[in-house]
Amino acid sequence: MRLCSRNSRLPIASRPSRGTSYLMRLNRYLAAAGLGSRRNVEELIRSGRVRINGHLVEDLATQVNPQDVVKVGNRVVRAQATIHAILNKPRGYVVTSDDEHDRKTIYELLPTGWPRVFHVGRLDKDSEGMLIVTNDGDLSLALTHPRYKIDKEYEVGIDKPFDPEHREKLLRGFHIQGGRAKMEEIQELKGLRLRIILRQGLKRQIRLMLYEMGYEVTYLRRVRIGMVELGQLHLGEWRLLSAAEVTSLRKGESPAPSPARESRPNPPRDRDRAPASEAPAPRARSTEDRGPKPPRGRSRDHRSDSAPKANGDRGGRRPGPRGPREARRNDTSRW
């Protein structure tokens, strides 16, 4: 593992030596030139905006040589070295390339000689820990698209002891600003610390969820994404990812769940609370309940003409409007 500071030069062992002949698919070439993910650049190709050596190209499978001149519109583009790195973000830095308030950004911690890279995911100004920076659009999509589920592990400090009764609600999830949020795993650590695993990426998710439960977050640090761990990387330093780490991120691999998580029973659902075989017996009917039922489609208060008539009942219908005293005097029914 190679640890690097801001002024370290980037070693690119995969860059071919001068005179080496190799081919690259056109969509991969444009993605490596920083024009977006492969899906985005395929739209550029289909729209007829890409030319190779002056010839219009619309075939996505076209191979590009290093000596070819590739133009998108009127601009010549060249494939850049693909960078996959992690950065240990310190507190006080914002995750943006250009801040209108002139605050410190994470890109001040990266080498100036790098090609243009972008961050994958975010950490707020008061949080620290692992950020992935890359110019690989496909990897960025694999890590941020909702259909890909990859673990992100955090160490979180709170202002008071954690109440175990809050665990199930946090794991079950509830609505916060930004959508429905849930945690995948919660483990209590020493010293008012929690270990939390998420698979979502809602803005300030951990802080908002714990705030709803009555806690204030005093410390937040991301220590792992998928199989890639922050390790001993110091604040403000970065390192390049190995080929194996990049492959595991593309596949969305994560460590096996902890034994505590595997043994935790799932919260019972409403339909599982009372199985049909264990449903309570129906209430025994009294003598009054066993009386003759009213005709289908009519209530007990709207008897048919064949039903027995009570005093004051005209033709099976309720008495007409009467004054309060007369109604009480003539009413012989029991309520």
C-alpha positions in Angstrom: 0.0 0.0 0.0 1.4 3.4 -1.0 0.5 6.4 1.1 0.8 9.8 -0.7 0.6 13.4 0.4 -0.6 16.3 -1.7 2.9 16.9 -3.2 3.5 13.3 -4.2 3.8 12.5 -7.8 1.4 10.1 -9.3 2.9 6.7 -10.4 1.0 5.4 -13.4 2.5 2.0 -14.0 -0.2 1.1 -16.5 0.6 3.9 -18.9 2.2 2.3 -22.0 5.7 3.3 -23.0 6.3 5.5 -26.1 5.9 3.5 -29.3 3.7 0.8 -27.7 0.8 -0.1 -29.9 -2.5 -0.9 -28.2 -6.2 -0.6 -29.1 -9.1 0.8 -27.0 -12.8 0.8 -27.7 -14.1 4.2 -28.6 -16.5 4.5 -25.8 -13.9 3.6 -23.3 -11.5 6.0 -24.9 -13.9 8.9 -24.6 -14.7 8.0 -21.0 -11.0 8.0 -20.2 -10.8 11.5 -21.7 -13.1 12.7 -19.0 -16.3 13.1 -21.0 -18.5 11.0 -18.7 -19.4 7.4 -18.2 -19.5 5.0 -21.1 -23.2 5.3 -21.4 -23.0 9.0 -21.6 -20.3 9.0 -24.3 -22.3 6.5 -26.3 -24.9 9.2 -26.9 -22.2 11.4 -28.3 -21.2 8.7 -30.7 -24.7 7.9 -31.8 -25.5 11.6 -32.4 -22.7 11.9 -34.9 -20.4 14.2 -33.0 -17.3 12.0 -32.9 -14.7 11.9 -35.7 -11.5 9.8 -35.9 -8.9 11.1 -38.3 -11.5 13.3 -39.9 -14.0 10.4 -40.5 -17.4 10.4 -38.9 -17.8 7.4 -36.6 -21.1 6.0 -35.2 -20.0 2.4 -34.4 -19.6 1.9 -30.7 -17.2 -1.0 -31.2 -14.7 1.1 -33.2 -11.1 0.6 -31.9 -8.8 3.6 -31.4 -5.0 3.6 -31.8 -2.8 5.9 -29.7 -1.8 7.7 -33.0 -5.4 8.4 -34.0 -6.8 12.0 -33.7 -10.2 11.9 -32.0 -12.5 14.9 -32.1 -15.8 15.6 -30.3 -17.3 18.5 -32.1 -14.3 20.8 -32.8 -12.3 19.7 -29.8 -9.5 17.2 -29.9 -9.7 14.8 -26.9 -7.1 12.4 -25.6 -7.5 9.6 -23.2 -6.0 10.3 -19.8 -4.7 7.9 -17.1 -7.5 6.4 -15.2 -7.2 7.2 -11.5 -8.9 5.3 -8.6 -7.9 6.7 -5.2 -9.2 7.2 -1.7 -8.7 10.3 0.3 -9.0 10.7 4.1 -11.0 13.9 4.3 -10.3 16.1 7.4 -12.9 18.2 9.1 -13.4 21.7 7.8 -13.1 20.8 4.1 -16.1 20.8 1.8 -16.7 18.2 -0.9 -16.9 20.3 -4.0 -14.6 21.5 -6.8 -15.6 25.2 -6.5 -17.0 26.8 -3.4 -18.7 30.1 -3.7 -17.9 30.9 0.0 -14.2 30.4 -0.6 -14.0 27.6 1.9 -11.3 24.9 1.7 -12.1 22.0 -0.7 -10.9 18.4 -0.8 -9.3 19.1 -4.2 -6.7 21.3 -2.5 -5.4 18.0 -0.9 -4.9 16.3 -4.3 -1.8 16.6 -6.6 -2.0 19.4 -9.1 -0.6 17.2 -11.9 -3.6 14.8 -11.9 -6.1 14.8 -14.7 -9.5 16.0 -13.8 -11.1 13.7 -11.2 -14.4 13.9 -9.3 -15.6 12.6 -5.9 -17.9 9.7 -5.5 -20.5 10.4 -2.7 -20.2 13.1 -0.1 -19.2 13.9 3.4 -20.4 17.1 5.1 -18.0 19.8 6.3 -18.0 18.5 9.9 -17.4 14.9 9.0 -14.2 13.1 8.1 -13.0 9.8 6.6 -12.9 8.0 3.3 -13.8 9.5 0.0 -13.3 7.9 -3.4 -12.0 10.2 -6.1 -11.7 9.0 -9.7 -12.2 9.9 -13.4 -13.8 6.5 -14.1 -17.4 7.2 -14.9 -18.4 3.5 -14.8 -17.1 3.0 -11.3 -18.8 6.2 -10.1 -22.1 4.8 -11.5 -21.6 1.5 -9.8 -21.1 3.1 -6.4 -23.9 5.7 -6.6 -26.8 4.2 -8.5 -29.7 3.2 -6.2 -29.8 -0.3 -7.7 -26.3 -1.1 -6.4 -26.2 -1.9 -2.7 -22.8 -1.5 -1.2 -21.9 -1.2 2.5 -20.6 2.1 3.9 -19.3 1.8 7.5 -19.1 4.8 9.9 -17.7 5.4 13.4 -20.1 7.8 15.1 -19.9 9.7 18.4 -23.1 10.7 20.2 -23.7 13.0 23.2 -25.3 10.4 25.6 -25.5 6.6 26.0 -27.4 4.8 23.3 -30.8 3.3 24.3 -31.0 -0.3 22.9 -34.8 0.2 22.5 -34.1 2.6 19.6 -32.2 0.0 17.6 -35.2 -1.6 15.9 -36.7 1.6 14.8 -33.4 2.7 13.2 -33.0 -0.6 11.5 -36.7 -0.6 10.3 -36.4 3.0 9.0 -38.5 6.1 8.9 -38.9 9.2 6.8 -36.5 12.1 7.2 -35.7 15.1 5.0 -34.8 13.6 1.7 -36.8 10.3 1.8 -37.2 7.1 3.8 -34.0 6.2 5.6 -32.8 3.1 7.4 -29.7 1.7 8.8 -28.4 -1.8 8.0 -26.4 -2.5 11.2 -25.8 -0.7 14.6 -23.2 -1.8 17.1 -22.3 -0.1 20.3 -18.7 0.7 20.9 -16.9 2.1 24.0 -17.0 5.7 24.9 -20.4 6.8 23.5 -19.4 5.5 20.1 -21.5 3.6 17.5 -20.5 1.5 14.5 -23.2 2.1 11.8 -23.5 0.6 8.3 -25.6 2.2 5.6 -26.5 1.2 2.0 -28.1 4.5 1.2 -26.7 7.9 0.5 -29.2 10.4 1.7 -27.9 13.9 2.7 -26.8 14.0 6.4 -28.6 10.7 6.9 -26.9 9.5 10.1 -27.1 12.9 11.8 -30.8 13.3 10.9 -31.8 9.8 12.0 -30.1 10.0 15.3 -31.5 13.5 15.9 -35.0 12.2 15.5 -34.2 9.7 18.2 -32.9 12.4 20.6 -29.1 12.2 20.0 -26.6 14.8 18.8 -23.7 13.6 16.7 -20.4 14.8 18.0 -18.1 12.9 15.7 -18.6 11.1 12.3 -15.9 9.2 10.3 -16.4 6.9 7.4 -13.9 4.0 7.6 -15.0 1.6 4.9 -16.7 1.4 1.5 -17.4 -2.1 0.3 -14.2 -4.2 0.9 -11.9 -1.1 0.9 -10.9 0.1 4.3 -9.4 3.4 5.3 -6.8 1.7 7.4 -3.8 3.8 8.7 -4.2 6.6 6.1 -3.6 9.9 7.9 -5.9 12.9 7.6 -5.4 14.8 4.4 -3.5 11.9 2.7 -4.5 9.8 -0.3 -3.6 6.5 -1.8 -4.2 4.7 -5.1 -6.5 1.7 -5.1 -5.2 -1.7 -6.1 -6.7 -3.6 -9.1 -8.3 -6.0 -6.7 -9.9 -3.2 -4.7 -11.3 -1.6 -7.9 -12.7 -5.0 -9.0 -14.4 -5.5 -5.7 -16.0 -2.1 -5.8 -17.3 -2.7 -9.3 -18.9 -6.0 -8.1 -20.3 -4.3 -5.1 -18.7 -6.8 -2.7 -18.9 -6.3 1.1 -17.7 -8.3 4.1 -20.0 -10.9 5.5 -22.4 -9.6 8.2 -21.2 -9.7 11.8 -22.5 -12.6 13.9 -24.6 -10.1 16.0 -26.4 -9.0 12.9 -27.0 -12.6 11.6 -28.5 -13.6 15.0 -30.8 -10.6 15.2 -34.4 -11.6 14.4 -36.3 -9.6 11.9 -39.0 -7.4 13.4 -42.4 -9.1 13.1 -44.7 -7.9 10.4 -48.4 -7.3 10.9 -49.3 -10.3 8.8 -47.0 -12.5 10.8 -48.2 -11.5 14.3 -51.4 -13.6 14.3 -51.3 -16.7 12.1 -54.6 -18.1 11.0 -54.1 -21.3 13.1 -53.5 -19.2 16.2 -56.3 -16.6 15.6 -58.4 -15.9 18.7 -61.7 -17.8 18.9 -64.8 -15.8 17.9 -66.8 -14.3 20.8 -69.7 -16.4 22.1 -73.0 -15.1 21.0 -75.6 -14.1 23.6 -79.3 -15.0 23.6 -80.1 -11.6 22.1 -77.5 -12.2 19.3 -79.1 -15.4 18.4 -82.4 -13.8 17.5 -83.7 -13.7 13.9 -81.4 -11.9 11.5 -82.8 -9.1 9.4 -83.3 -9.7 5.7 -80.1 -9.4 3.6 -79.5 -5.9 2.5 -81.4 -4.3 5.4 -80.3 -3.2 8.8 -82.1 -4.1 12.1 -83.6 -0.6 12.2 -85.2 -1.0 8.8 -87.5 -4.1 9.2 -89.7 -5.4 6.5 -93.5 -5.2 6.7 -93.6 -8.8 7.8 -91.5 -8.2 10.8 -93.2 -7.9 14.2 -94.5 -4.4 14.8 -93.7 -2.6 18.1 -95.9 0.1 19.7 -95.7 3.3 17.7 -94.4 1.5 14.6 -96.5 2.4 11.6 -96.3 -0.2 8.9 -92.9 -1.4 9.8 -91.5 2.1 9.6 -90.0 4.3 12.3 -92.4 6.8 13.9 -92.5 10.3 12.4 -91.1 13.3 14.0 -92.4 13.9 17.5 -91.7 16.2 20.4 -89.2 15.2 23.0 -91.8 14.5 25.7 -94.2 12.6 23.5 -91.3 10.5 22.1 -90.2 9.5 25.6 -93.8 8.8 26.7 -94.7 6.5 23.7 -91.3 4.8 23.4 -91.6 1.3 24.9 -88.3 -0.1 23.5 -85.3 -0.9 25.7 -81.9 0.4 24.8 
